[in-house]
Amino acid sequence: MRVFLIGALALSCMAGAANAQADRVDGWLTLKEKTTRGNLIIDGAVWTCKGDICRAAKVKALPADQQCKKLQSKLGAVTGFGYRGAKFDETQLAACNA
């Protein structure tokens, strides 16, 4: 019985670690036009841009719509946006670019 309890405890600890790794903390966007900006810091996140694609390896847990609008104001029209694992649809992109 003791071996079973130790095994169950170990398994539950490993499952918790796997779930923690599944939470995404990155961000990305695509632009309508290429940008010449290399790096941009928005709310503590370093966005690296190359051509019409920008990525951030780690972003804060802030509202995605606000982040999209801040980036749009600095970089121009956004054609695609993903933030912490969620991808914007056409309606959200239109609101971001408004």
C-alpha positions, 0 to 999 in steps of 0.5 A, spaced: 500 500 500 505 504 501 508 503 494 502 505 491 501 511 495 508 513 493 507 512 486 501 516 486 504 522 489 510 522 484 505 521 478 501 527 481 507 531 481 509 530 474 502 531 472 503 538 475 509 540 472 507 538 465 501 542 466 505 548 468 509 547 461 503 547 457 502 555 459 504 559 453 508 566 455 510 568 448 507 573 443 507 574 435 504 578 430 505 579 423 504 586 419 501 588 413 508 592 411 515 590 413 518 594 419 525 596 419 525 596 427 529 591 430 527 590 437 521 594 441 520 594 448 512 594 450 510 593 457 517 589 459 517 584 453 522 585 448 519 584 441 524 582 436 522 584 429 524 581 422 521 583 416 513 583 417 514 578 423 515 580 430 516 575 436 517 576 444 519 570 447 516 572 454 510 577 455 506 579 461 499 576 463 496 583 460 490 584 456 491 581 449 487 587 446 491 592 449 497 589 447 495 589 440 493 596 440 500 598 443 504 594 438 499 597 432 501 604 434 508 603 434 509 598 428 503 599 423 497 595 421 497 588 424 494 582 420 495 576 425 496 576 432 497 571 438 498 572 445 500 567 450 497 561 446 491 565 444 490 567 436 486 573 434 480 572 429 478 577 424 474 581 428 479 582 434 484 584 428 479 589 426 478 592 433 486 592 434 487 596 427 481 601 429 
